[in-house]
Amino acid sequence: MAYAFLATLFSNTERQLPFIVDSPANSIDLKVRAEVAQLIPKLTDQFIAFTISSERESFILLLEKACDEKIQYITLFRSGDQELEELTKNYDNVQHTNDGICVSEREFFLKFHKEREEED
C-alpha cells in the first residue's frame, strides 16, 4: 500500500513532517477507502488532506472515527456564490479575504458542495 510505504519514509527522518495528500480517496474503491481511512492515523501524527465532497462519507467520516486526535476542518472557497455566503452567516469561525472565504467548522465542511469548479 502506497500510504504505508510513504509513512516508513517519514519515520526515518529527524524532522516531523506532515503527510499532505490531494484527494486521498478519489481513485480507490469504497472498501479500500475504509481501510486507508483506518490506517492513516496509525501512520502519521499530522495528516493534511485536500478533499472533494464525494470523499466525505466513505473516507472522511471513517478517518474521523479512527483518529484519537482532534481533526481541524477548513473549507476555503471563492467569494461570489450568494447561497454559500449566506450559509456562512450561521457559523462563528468565518474569515473573509479580498476574494475568498474560510470557514473552520466541521458542520459547514460536511455540508459544503460546489457543483462545478469556477473558471478564472
LINMO-V692389 format. One record per residue. N is the residue number from 0. RES is the residue in one letter. PSI is psi in whole degrees, 0 to 359 (NA if undefined). OMEGA is omega in degrees with one decimal (none if undefined). Layout:
# LINMO-V692389
((N & RES & PSI & OMEGA) (N & RES & PSI & OMEGA))
This chain:
# LINMO-V692389
((0 & M & 131 & -174.9) (1 & A & 320 & -179.6) (2 & Y & 319 & 179.0) (3 & A & 319 & 177.4) (4 & F & 313 & 179.3) (5 & L & 322 & 179.5) (6 & A & 326 & 177.3) (7 & T & 327 & 175.5) (8 & L & 321 & 179.0) (9 & F & 325 & -175.3) (10 & S & 343 & -178.7) (11 & N & 32 & -179.2) (12 & T & 155 & 178.7) (13 & E & 337 & -176.5) (14 & R & 147 & 175.8) (15 & Q & 110 & -178.0) (16 & L & 142 & 174.6) (17 & P & 151 & 177.1) (18 & F & 110 & -174.9) (19 & I & 126 & -177.2) (20 & V & 135 & 175.4) (21 & D & 123 & 179.6) (22 & S & 66 & -170.5) (23 & P & 340 & -175.9) (24 & A & 3 & -173.3) (25 & N & 322 & -173.7) (26 & S & 8 & 179.5) (27 & I & 152 & -175.5) (28 & D & 166 & -171.9) (29 & L & 320 & -179.6) (30 & K & 315 & -179.6) (31 & V & 326 & 177.0) (32 & R & 315 & -179.8) (33 & A & 319 & 179.6) (34 & E & 318 & 179.3) (35 & V & 317 & 179.4) (36 & A & 322 & 179.6) (37 & Q & 334 & -177.7) (38 & L & 322 & -172.5) (39 & I & 313 & -179.9) (40 & P & 339 & 178.0) (41 & K & 340 & -174.4) (42 & L & 331 & -172.9) (43 & T & 153 & 178.3) (44 & D & 340 & -179.4) (45 & Q & 116 & -178.2) (46 & F & 124 & 178.0) (47 & I & 123 & -177.8) (48 & A & 134 & 171.7) (49 & F & 111 & -171.6) (50 & T & 163 & 173.9) (51 & I & 162 & -172.5) (52 & S & 329 & -178.6) (53 & S & 347 & 179.1) (54 & E & 349 & -173.8) (55 & R & 300 & -171.9) (56 & E & 315 & -173.9) (57 & S & 3 & 179.0) (58 & F & 301 & -173.9) (59 & I & 313 & -178.5) (60 & L & 327 & 176.1) (61 & L & 323 & 175.6) (62 & L & 318 & 178.9) (63 & E & 317 & 179.2) (64 & K & 326 & -176.5) (65 & A & 345 & -174.1) (66 & C & 130 & 177.5) (67 & D & 339 & -175.4) (68 & E & 167 & 177.3) (69 & K & 140 & 176.1) (70 & I & 133 & 177.6) (71 & Q & 123 & 179.8) (72 & Y & 123 & -179.9) (73 & I & 125 & 177.5) (74 & T & 122 & 178.5) (75 & L & 134 & 176.3) (76 & F & 158 & -178.4) (77 & R & 140 & 176.1) (78 & S & 157 & 175.0) (79 & G & 337 & 177.6) (80 & D & 102 & -173.8) (81 & Q & 322 & -179.9) (82 & E & 315 & 178.5) (83 & L & 319 & 179.0) (84 & E & 322 & 177.0) (85 & E & 320 & 179.3) (86 & L & 326 & -178.8) (87 & T & 339 & -179.4) (88 & K & 346 & 178.9) (89 & N & 1 & -173.7) (90 & Y & 153 & -178.1) (91 & D & 320 & -174.4) (92 & N & 70 & -177.9) (93 & V & 131 & 176.8) (94 & Q & 138 & 179.1) (95 & H & 139 & 172.9) (96 & T & 188 & 178.9) (97 & N & 322 & -175.5) (98 & D & 13 & -177.4) (99 & G & 173 & 179.2) (100 & I & 139 & 177.6) (101 & C & 124 & 178.4) (102 & V & 122 & -179.6) (103 & S & 66 & -178.6) (104 & E & 131 & 180.0) (105 & R & 313 & -177.0) (106 & E & 318 & 178.3) (107 & F & 316 & 178.3) (108 & F & 315 & -177.7) (109 & L & 335 & 179.5) (110 & K & 337 & -171.6) (111 & F & 134 & 175.8) (112 & H & 130 & 173.7) (113 & K & 133 & -179.3) (114 & E & 323 & -178.1) (115 & R & 160 & 176.1) (116 & E & 141 & 175.0) (117 & E & 146 & 178.3) (118 & E & 143 & 179.3) (119 & D & NA & none))
